[in-house]
Amino acid sequence: MKTITTLFTTLLTVILTVSVAQSQDTTNRFSFELNSGISLPTTDIGDAELGTGVGFEGIFHYRILQHTGVYLGWGWKHFPSESSFAGEDIEFEETGYIYGVQFKHPFGKSGLSYILRAGGNWSHLELENSDGDITYDTKHGAGWQVSGGVDIPLGRKWSLTPTIKYSSLNRDYKTETGNFSADLNYVAINIGFFKKF
């Protein structure tokens, strides 16, 4: 928790310092992105073979330099599993907050820009049975993620943002037979809409 507090304090200090230094350019500093797509697991959780996941994210962005900004958002991912240590037809759900730094730079004069992001997530895993009841919850903890994509303008303030993201989260959960470690690693392919303010 001390590491997270230090990270957020440092990030806030950088934002405030750079914002004051760059105060002459205040146009389109804020933006919002809504994306959705599929997630391909790169590992299993215990003996649970995860299927292709689906999910969405809502992300607020704040530009602190011409090509650099920070983001904070919330996301939900759902992964089905036909059989696992927790029983038949168990669904694994990751929900939580995402945050990080974004670098966006134009591809010459094409109008397109490439996007690079690096950050973390503060998420938890829930296991749900076929009745929709939560059987296990790992509680929230820290993970990390990196992504890249393209910003395709659709108008003066709108963009289409296809991205590919790698995400990693390691959480522990308790069962009747003991404590286990859950490593959720996946590649997400998302399509998003980006609105500048």
Sequence and secondary structure as in RCSB ss.txt:
>XXXX:A:sequence
MKTITTLFTTLLTVILTVSVAQSQDTTNRFSFELNSGISLPTTDIGDAELGTGVGFEGIFHYRILQHTGVYLGWG
WKHFPSESSFAGEDIEFEETGYIYGVQFKHPFGKSGLSYILRAGGNWSHLELENSDGDITYDTKHGAGWQVSGGV
DIPLGRKWSLTPTIKYSSLNRDYKTETGNFSADLNYVAINIGFFKKF
>XXXX:A:secstr
 HHHHHHHHHHHHHHHHHHHHTTT  TT EEEEEEEEEEEESS BTTB    EEEEEEEEEEE SSSEEEEEEEE
EEEEEEEEETTEEEEEEEEEEEEEEEEEEEE TTSS EEEEEEEEEEEEEEEE TTS EEEE   EEEEEEEEEE
EEE SSSEEEEEEEEEEEEEEEEEETTEEEEEEEEEEEEEEEEEEE 
